[in-house]
Amino acid sequence: MYDLMTKSSGALSCAKHLTISDGKIHSDKLTFDSKKLGSAKPKAN
């Protein structure tokens, strides 16, 4: 687990799940706590 730093929402807690077969990555899934994204505001132009 680690924190993904974003400009709009700050740090989001994340976990990465890799599926490996024959020594190669076959899938890469990033899962994060999206609770903070609900309070994100778009940047003003």
Buried (B, 14 or more C-beta within 10 A) or exposed (E): EEEBEEEEBEEBEEEEEEEEEEEEEEEEEEEBEEEBEEEEEEEEE
